[in-house]
Amino acid sequence: MDISKRQRNPAQPSAEAYLIASRRCELMNLQYFLQMGKLIQSISNLVHGLQRERGASTIFLGSDGEKFGPERNAMVAESTCLYTVFERALAEIHEELTTHPVGSHLLAHLASAFHGLGSLSALRTQVNARSLSVSDATESYSMLIHRLIAVVFEAAETAVDPSLARLLVAMVHLMNGKEFCGQERATGSAGFSGGRFDIALSQRMTHLVEAQERCFEVFLGFADEHSCGLLRSLRAHQREKEIERLRQLGCSVGRYKALDPALSDHWFALISERMDELKKVEESVEGSFHGRCAERFAEARNSLAHHEALIASLDQPANSALPLLVLCEPGRNGETQSGEAWSSDGIGQRFGRSIFDLVQEQSRRLQQMSEDLQSAKEALEDRKTQEKAVLLLMSHRKIDNDEAHRVLRKLAMDQGKKLPEVARALVSMADVLK
Amino acid sequence: MDISKRQRNPAQPSAEAYLIASRRCELMNLQYFLQMGKLIQSISNLVHGLQRERGASTIFLGSDGEKFGPERNAMVAESTCLYTVFERALAEIHEELTTHPVGSHLLAHLASAFHGLGSLSALRTQVNARSLSVSDATESYSMLIHRLIAVVFEAAETAVDPSLARLLVAMVHLMNGKEFCGQERATGSAGFSGGRFDIALSQRMTHLVEAQERCFEVFLGFADEHSCGLLRSLRAHQREKEIERLRQLGCSVGRYKALDPALSDHWFALISERMDELKKVEESVEGSFHGRCAERFAEARNSLAHHEALIASLDQPANSALPLLVLCEPGRNGETQSGEAWSSDGIGQRFGRSIFDLVQEQSRRLQQMSEDLQSAKEALEDRKTQEKAVLLLMSHRKIDNDEAHRVLRKLAMDQGKKLPEVARALVSMADVLK
């Protein structure tokens, strides 16, 4: 069955034709998400590659080119391969993406991501030449990664099937959490290699730890059981205790007490391992997503075939279910009109009821799906609202991103409310605050 | 420019290509809504025809075939023509509807509407034969009208452009309000022709009056200035006072005091006139919608052409903005790599910034559109939540639709809250109430 084949315009529209069209449309959407899954997987891989490249580049820059030179080059080569895979996945879904009538947001995010990718070679050259600071290099890579994750976020927003939407919400939160972890690695490296954490660095660490934990909490609320289990094992791992110890050490050491710079390598290795493990959780979600897509696609295809067969079998009593609008000419006796055949035709009635059941079932099912979609949509909405609240605080109080997050968290704590709630209240006051 | 032409898969994806694709996608969407406008107009006309047919049919049945026989036949003929126009509008948008990846809901509603339209001829035959009651006939027509309006509601939900979404929200509330008015006509006719309003009839009148006023309030919050003006003039018209007088008369007369049955014709004529006037307001909104669509389409097309020209003119410095991922081979000196050309190339940098500005502008614009869309989406959401709350109350307390509406209104009044708020609270308690 070729579902991409556009349906012929039926001679006369009917409940059956639109019922089939509605089912076919669901199938098309699932096929789209099967391909989207591949694109997301390629983005997840590319992001991981860039995170590794960023880590190596910061060490390379921080050590004045002494450390991680060859490793970094290997990682650059790796990212380049991953970029090619990403391009290929995009090419496969290109037609669907560019003809999707509500796809302009996703395409704009892709434009933005490609703009970032376009300056990657320049960034690498600067790192090679050691002509930019560690923090500028980190910042540039982070911006690029942020834009790639934004594409996945946008894809999650367009999901219609609730089970798929939930997995995408899990995925995007996991990717965000892992990226916070990557930034924590950079922040920690800066502190340990410099021999101390100043207030800004410790506060940044605290913020990044909290931010990633919040992402993982949302993840646990939406991911499949297996992936949740993987994240829980990761959190229970030996390594986490050591990471916690280093975090404490970094943040609690006084201003003048120097840290052993050798801790830097230890820290970097530990967090890198953690990120590789997080990547495995991502892969598990990707696997679930693909499996669920394939399952839903098979279900939808069978269901469509079943409906088509059912309707064909019911199609015996000719066209009695097609809308017959009878012109009642004045003066003509109603009893003799053709429309009457319908009500006295037992088969027609039975047929009418069957089609009615199918139509009702489809409406109820779609309604239920919309309702089930709600919580996934809310999680995405919460995330957007929080980002907006942070931007608002930054511009209004002239503070930086970390500080804005802190203010928001403090507000929530003081008011005994949840973060999204406080963020919403703040955003709703935006006009007044201006 | 042929926007329906699918874009060729570019050799290498780039920020420019996706920026253009994003703009093109917006244009496609606007073209879709230009056609959708015609479909909505044809639905609005068909609904008006069916409302007139329903009115005539109830009088015909109520007078044992004495009154409105020829008028009714003329109206049936008229509806039949309107149905043909509706079919034609559907045929024009058929391909877009059936290939829209998130169109399954709209298609399911169309299936449901066609199922209703399929039994119209049987209904007419029964009216001709006077073999069903006035209330059964009213009920059948109302169900059909309800399903047609649901198609418009679903179309409103898929709007992405905020100005268009707002007009569709206005439209759907006006259609709903007018339909409540049509039901009020039937209820009033039943009371006046029967010589009295029992408690059920008066309560139903009250409910329908309140429900239509609430719809009109939402309408005034979303419609264009001209259409709002038309509705205000309609409300200030002489006729409204007379309608109010009859409403009072109907609802305040005691159980045993009979009303003059001649009032029935007077009432019917007045409300029919009112509905014809409401239809004119609908036509004004349709006009605004079409105008706005055409305007936005022209804007988007110009903007796309402008972007394409700008990008072409910037395309001189060759491929410098295309993502150049340079493989850094270990041991090779970074300074000599091709990526370096970028950072030292003034033109390339200028070019990079320009594309960046365009990409940023597109993201900001889409972001702003999403935010502006919010209030329109909320109005639709509120409407759905209220319908859900009513269904919940009906099933939970075993009461009818009118009574459920009354309970909901009383709750809102007692708590000093708005109706949507109470409805939301109720729906959120659904699981507890089960």
Interface residues (C-beta under 8 A of the other chain):
Chain A: R6 Q7 N9 Q12 P13 S14 A15 E16 A17 Y18 L19 A21 S22 R23 R24 C25 E26 M28 N29 Y32 G69 P70 R72 N73 A74 V76 A77 S79 T80 Y83 E87 L90 A91 H94 E95 E96 L97 T98 T99 H100 P101 V102 G103 S104 H105 L107 A108 H109 L110 A111 S112 F114 H115 L117 G118 S119 L120 S121 A122 R124 T125 Q126 V127 N128 A129 T158 V160 A321 L322 P323 L324 L325 V326 L327 C328 E329 P330 G331 N333 G334 E335 Q337 S338 G339 E340 W342 S343 G352 I355 F356 V359 Q360 Q362 S363 L366 S370
Chain B: R6 Q7 N9 Q12 P13 S14 A15 E16 A17 Y18 L19 A21 S22 R23 R24 C25 E26 M28 N29 Y32 G69 P70 R72 N73 A74 V76 A77 S79 T80 Y83 E87 L90 A91 H94 E95 E96 L97 T98 T99 H100 P101 V102 G103 S104 H105 L107 A108 H109 L110 A111 S112 F114 H115 L117 G118 S119 L120 S121 A122 R124 T125 Q126 V127 N128 A129 T158 V160 A321 L322 P323 L324 L325 V326 L327 C328 E329 P330 N333 G334 E335 Q337 S338 G339 E340 W342 S343 G352 I355 F356 V359 Q360 Q362 S363 L366 S370
